[in-house]
Amino acid sequence: MTIRSARMTDTERIAVTHRASIKALCSECYTVQDIVGWIALLSSDIYENAIKEKVMIVAEDKDEILGLGILDLERKEIGAIYIHPKVKGTGVGGCLLYELEARALKDSVDRLTLCSTINALGFYQHHGYINEGKGFHELPNGVRLECVRMHKTLSK
């Protein structure tokens, strides 16, 4: 498996993994209506914008995208980490997280924030993120997803 910067040619494969992740891993914590509204927003455009404007990485193995991560250096925020359900528990998510943290440190960011999905709360806690309390993340189409605000102070 390789962790690398996402490329414009990856956008369709990223979308496939992102949709599969939301459908399989988020379905126990969110309603069918939330999942449908969430997935409806996933188009090549959002990934192209992330590749151009943020740090976007992928985990790849044999031309298959196993996971994705997005870091907004300006806001000092992890915007997303999603893994294909078939690699849950294999360390792919942790590898993506470590790479985003390393890139943040390289850019002199010493504290990151994020808004975790309910299902990913344990993952982030395991990796040292501190729960700041529940909130909502509003998607552009009006879907409001319950989330948990978190932060971590990075060490070199």
JOVEN-V301962 format. One record per pair of residues at least 24 apart in sequence whose ideal C-beta (glycine too) atoms are under 8 Angstrom apart, sorted by the first residue. I is the first residue (numbers start at 1). J is the second residue. If there is no record, write none. Layout:
i: {I | I}
j: {J | J}
This chain:
i: {1 | 1 | 1 | 1 | 1 | 1 | 2 | 2 | 2 | 3 | 3 | 3 | 3 | 3 | 3 | 3 | 4 | 4 | 4 | 5 | 5 | 5 | 5 | 5 | 6 | 6 | 6 | 6 | 6 | 6 | 6 | 7 | 8 | 8 | 10 | 10 | 10 | 11 | 11 | 11 | 11 | 12 | 13 | 13 | 14 | 14 | 14 | 14 | 15 | 15 | 15 | 15 | 16 | 17 | 17 | 17 | 17 | 17 | 17 | 17 | 18 | 18 | 18 | 20 | 20 | 21 | 21 | 21 | 21 | 21 | 22 | 24 | 25 | 25 | 25 | 25 | 25 | 25 | 26 | 26 | 28 | 29 | 29 | 29 | 29 | 30 | 30 | 30 | 30 | 33 | 34 | 34 | 37 | 37 | 37 | 37 | 38 | 38 | 38 | 40 | 41 | 41 | 41 | 50 | 54 | 55 | 55 | 57 | 57 | 57 | 57 | 59 | 59 | 59 | 59 | 59 | 66 | 67 | 67 | 67 | 67 | 68 | 69 | 69 | 69 | 69 | 70 | 71 | 71 | 71 | 71 | 73 | 73 | 73 | 73 | 75 | 76 | 76 | 76 | 76 | 76 | 77 | 77 | 77 | 78 | 78 | 78 | 79 | 81 | 93 | 94 | 97 | 101 | 101 | 104 | 105 | 105 | 109 | 110 | 110 | 111 | 111 | 111 | 111 | 112 | 112 | 112 | 113 | 113 | 113 | 114 | 114 | 114 | 115 | 115 | 115 | 115 | 116 | 116 | 116 | 116 | 117 | 117 | 118 | 118 | 118 | 121 | 124 | 125 | 127 | 128}
j: {59 | 60 | 61 | 66 | 92 | 95 | 59 | 60 | 61 | 57 | 58 | 59 | 60 | 95 | 96 | 99 | 57 | 58 | 60 | 51 | 55 | 56 | 57 | 58 | 47 | 50 | 51 | 56 | 57 | 58 | 68 | 51 | 48 | 51 | 47 | 58 | 65 | 44 | 47 | 48 | 51 | 44 | 64 | 65 | 47 | 58 | 65 | 68 | 42 | 43 | 44 | 47 | 65 | 65 | 66 | 67 | 68 | 82 | 83 | 84 | 42 | 68 | 82 | 84 | 85 | 67 | 82 | 83 | 84 | 85 | 82 | 85 | 82 | 83 | 85 | 88 | 119 | 120 | 117 | 119 | 119 | 117 | 118 | 119 | 146 | 117 | 118 | 145 | 146 | 143 | 143 | 145 | 139 | 141 | 142 | 143 | 139 | 143 | 145 | 141 | 139 | 140 | 141 | 79 | 79 | 100 | 103 | 96 | 99 | 100 | 103 | 83 | 87 | 92 | 95 | 96 | 92 | 92 | 93 | 95 | 96 | 96 | 96 | 97 | 99 | 100 | 100 | 100 | 103 | 104 | 112 | 103 | 104 | 107 | 109 | 113 | 104 | 109 | 111 | 112 | 113 | 112 | 113 | 114 | 112 | 113 | 114 | 114 | 120 | 123 | 127 | 127 | 152 | 154 | 154 | 154 | 156 | 154 | 153 | 154 | 151 | 152 | 153 | 154 | 151 | 152 | 154 | 149 | 150 | 151 | 149 | 150 | 151 | 147 | 148 | 149 | 150 | 147 | 148 | 149 | 150 | 145 | 147 | 146 | 147 | 148 | 148 | 150 | 150 | 152 | 152}
